Amino acid sequence: MAHKIIDLIEPDNGCEGFLPGEEPMVTLILDDGRKIKVYDRLAYEKGWDIGSELSDEEIKENGI
């Protein structure tokens, strides 16, 4: 089953940024109400953005 990404929440770490070795995460809000936290790099590589579809298989394959 495919789910549409209806919102994307990115953290605002202000001027401090991220700690050394810390990888930025984003939260994908799906049309079924689920909130899925993934690495920002993964979302970018997969093209996951507002309006994109994400299947249950992709969620399972990516360990999210």
C-alpha positions in Angstrom: 0.0 0.0 0.0 1.3 3.5 -0.9 1.1 6.4 1.5 1.4 10.1 0.6 3.9 12.3 2.5 1.8 15.3 3.5 4.4 17.1 5.6 8.1 17.1 6.3 9.6 18.4 9.5 13.2 19.3 9.6 15.0 20.2 12.9 16.2 23.7 13.5 19.5 23.4 15.3 20.0 27.2 15.1 23.6 28.6 14.9 24.9 25.6 17.0 24.3 23.2 14.1 24.8 19.5 14.6 27.4 17.8 16.9 30.4 16.2 15.2 29.3 12.8 13.8 25.6 13.6 14.3 23.5 12.9 11.2 20.5 15.2 10.6 17.1 13.5 10.7 13.7 14.6 9.2 10.2 13.5 10.2 7.9 12.4 7.4 4.2 12.8 8.1 2.1 10.3 6.2 -1.5 10.6 5.1 -2.5 7.8 7.6 -1.2 9.9 10.5 2.1 8.1 11.0 5.2 10.1 11.8 8.4 8.4 10.5 11.8 9.7 11.4 14.5 9.1 8.8 18.0 10.3 8.1 17.8 13.4 5.9 20.4 11.9 3.6 18.1 8.9 3.0 15.1 11.0 2.3 17.1 13.1 -0.2 18.5 10.0 -1.9 15.0 8.4 -2.2 13.4 11.7 -3.3 11.0 11.6 -0.4 9.3 15.0 -0.1 5.9 16.5 0.4 3.6 15.0 -2.2 5.8 11.9 -2.7 4.4 8.4 -2.2 6.1 5.9 0.1 5.1 2.2 0.1 4.9 -0.1 3.0 7.6 -2.1 1.3 9.9 0.9 1.2 9.3 1.5 4.8 10.1 -2.1 5.7 13.1 -2.3 3.3 14.7 0.9 4.9 14.1 -0.2 8.4 11.8 2.6 9.3 
